[in-house]
Amino acid sequence: DWGKTKTFKFVIIAKLPALVNLSLENSLGKIEIGDMTGNVEIESNLGSVAINSLSGSYDLGFNLDDVRIGKLKNGEITMNLGSLDIEEAGNLNLSMAKGDCSIAKIMNLDAEINMGDLTIDEVDANFEKIDIESNMGNVEIRINKNAGFTFDGSTTMGKIDYPELDKLVKHKSKMGMSIEGTYGNGRSSVDVEGNMGNISIKIK
């Protein structure tokens, strides 16, 4: 009828072999992806994203998205604004401008977070490196008790909670602190540098 607003909804369903390479751009709407073994590139702006698993390499970019991912292997995620929830990741390079990130289990991580909280429920016992730079937000990491690592943590404004460490070196400033030490055999490394926010390292 004339004068009435009509709403249109477009749904695109594509069934692809899991091993193909996928390149996808989305400007508005919902993305759902099952299990992919090929290389995946995604650029998404404003919507929600649900991915079951990516076992190939990946390069994912999100802006104003609510992102939930099951299992990832090795790749890179860039998020401008939104939330990120990952069940399991291998080697992840992560860059977040603003938003919270939750990871249930991970092997290795290189992360830069401008504003937002990062929570990791378990770092694998055989990890090699966790390297995090956080400008504003809290960082909470739980590490498998069978791992061995050196820890180097600092915050300009905030506190650091840490497990019992050997070779402990501790410095306190007026509003922040720094901690260095070794847990177990010290084979791997955990480096966390924070500006404004608390850091928590726990053994699981």
Disulfide bonds with the S-S distance in Angstrom:
none
